[in-house]
Structures are given as C-alpha cells and as structure tokens.
Amino acid sequence: MRYQPRDKDIVWEVSEGEVLLIDLSRGIYYSARQGTAQLVHDLMHGHSSEEIATRWAERFPSGADPKAHLSTVLRLFTSDGLVTERGQSPAHPGPILELESNDFTAVERYDDMTEIFEMDPIHDGDLEHGWPVHN
C-alpha cells in the first residue's frame, strides 16, 4: 500500500537529515531523525512498505530490517491523520538522504504550539482569498 500526505494542511521538508512534518490544522509537528528520517521520507514520496524495505536493504545490506519500525511509524501517522492511501500511482523516487546513522529512532511528536496555531490565523490564507480566510 502507498500513502501520501492527507491534504494541503500537512507540510513536510528535509533539513540537515531530519524530516519535519507539520499538521497546520492542529499545530502539531513531528520530527524524524537518523534512519527513521529516510523511512518517513520514502513514505511521504509514495513508496510502499516493500519498496522501502528493498531500498533500505540495498543501501544497508547488513542493517536492521525496517519493516517493524515502519509499521510503528505508519500506525502513528494514520492514527494522527497525517497520511491517506495513495492508491497504486507510482512513487516519486526522491533522493537518498545523507544519514549520520542508520539506526531507527522514535518519531518525536510535539503539540506545544497548538495554542499558538489556534490564535494566529496566518496559516488560514490562500492565493485566491488572501489572508485570513473567514469561514
């Protein structure tokens, strides 16, 4: 199965080997580092679990199997509503990240900015209606 970000409220980028995801609608952000960053990166580019495991095995032949850790990441992302099923459209290959470590770490979840996001409507703008968008 392939996944993609839920909608335009889920933004993500890679910065210095760390993948940062932000749910703009709820003000929750996530950080993935080390080997987990590559797994999340591949997941957000639409790779299936099998493709991610194959890419991992090619890159780190003697490394740990990522399937169990990827399953944990997917449980978190689906329960928090960050990703939806992509269907069978092909994955975008995406670059291979420069990793300092191929160890798997937990995805860190931060909700300490939720109140700030709720108070500041700057994320409620768009090109057609300007800022802020009023419902």
BELQUI-V930794 format. One record per pair of residues at least 12 apart in sequence whose ideal C-beta (glycine too) atoms are under 8 Angstrom apart, sorted by sequence separation. I is the first residue (numbers start at 0). J is the second residue. D is the distance in Angstrom with one decimal. If there is no record, write none. Layout:
BEGIN
I&J&D  I&J&D
END
This chain:
BEGIN
9&21&7.4  18&30&7.4  52&64&6.9  120&132&7.9  9&22&5.8  10&23&6.4  17&30&6.0  18&31&4.4  38&51&6.1  41&54&6.3  52&65&5.8  8&22&6.2  9&23&7.5  17&31&6.9  18&32&8.0  51&65&6.3  52&66&5.5  8&23&4.5  17&32&5.1  8&24&4.2  16&32&7.1  16&33&7.9  18&35&8.0  38&55&7.6  52&69&7.6  18&36&4.5  37&55&7.4  48&66&6.5  51&69&6.0  17&36&5.8  20&39&7.4  16&36&5.9  18&39&4.6  34&55&7.9  48&69&5.8  18&40&5.4  48&70&7.7  13&36&7.2  20&43&7.7  18&43&7.6  48&73&7.7  13&40&6.3  38&65&5.7  42&69&7.3  11&39&7.9  34&62&7.7  34&63&7.9  79&108&7.6  38&68&6.7  42&72&7.0  34&65&7.1  38&69&5.3  42&73&7.3  75&106&5.9  11&43&5.7  35&68&6.8  39&72&6.3  75&108&7.3  34&68&7.8  38&72&6.1  42&76&7.6  71&105&7.9  72&106&5.8  68&103&4.2  35&72&6.8  58&95&6.8  63&101&7.8  65&103&6.9  4&43&6.3  43&82&7.8  62&101&5.3  63&102&8.0  2&42&5.9  3&43&7.4  42&82&7.3  45&85&5.2  50&90&6.4  63&103&6.8  2&43&7.7  31&72&7.6  54&95&7.9  3&45&5.9  59&101&5.1  2&45&7.0  45&88&6.8  47&90&7.4  58&101&7.8  1&45&4.8  45&89&7.3  46&90&4.4  1&46&7.0  45&90&3.9  1&47&5.3  44&90&5.6  45&91&6.0  0&47&6.1  44&91&4.6  46&93&7.9  0&48&7.2  44&92&7.2  41&90&7.8  44&93&3.9  27&79&7.2  29&81&7.5  41&93&6.5  40&93&6.1  40&96&6.0  22&79&7.2  22&80&7.7  37&95&7.3  22&81&6.4  37&96&5.0  36&96&5.9  20&81&6.4  37&98&6.2  36&98&7.1  34&98&6.4  37&101&7.9  33&98&6.3  38&103&7.5  33&99&6.8  34&100&6.7  33&100&4.4  34&101&4.4  39&106&7.1  33&101&6.9  34&102&5.5  35&103&5.2  33&102&5.0  34&103&4.8  35&104&5.1  33&103&7.0  34&104&7.5  35&105&7.5  2&73&7.4  33&104&5.1  35&106&6.2  9&81&5.6  32&104&5.5  9&82&7.8  31&104&7.6  2&76&7.4  5&80&5.8  31&106&5.0  5&81&5.9  30&106&7.0  31&107&7.8  4&81&6.8  5&82&6.1  29&106&5.5  30&107&4.4  4&82&6.3  5&83&5.2  29&107&6.7  3&82&6.4  4&83&7.9  29&108&5.4  30&109&7.4  2&82&4.1  3&83&6.3  16&96&5.7  28&108&7.9  29&109&7.4  2&83&6.8  3&84&7.9  16&97&5.9  27&108&6.6  28&109&5.2  2&84&6.3  3&85&4.2  16&98&6.1  27&109&6.8  1&84&7.1  2&85&5.5  13&96&6.5  16&99&6.3  27&110&4.8  0&84&6.2  1&85&3.9  26&110&7.0  28&112&6.9  0&85&8.0  1&86&6.8  25&110&7.7  27&112&7.8  1&87&6.9  26&112&4.9  27&113&6.5  1&88&7.1  26&113&3.9  25&113&6.3  26&114&7.4  1&90&6.5  26&115&6.5  26&116&2.9  25&116&7.2  26&117&6.5  23&116&7.0  23&122&4.6
END
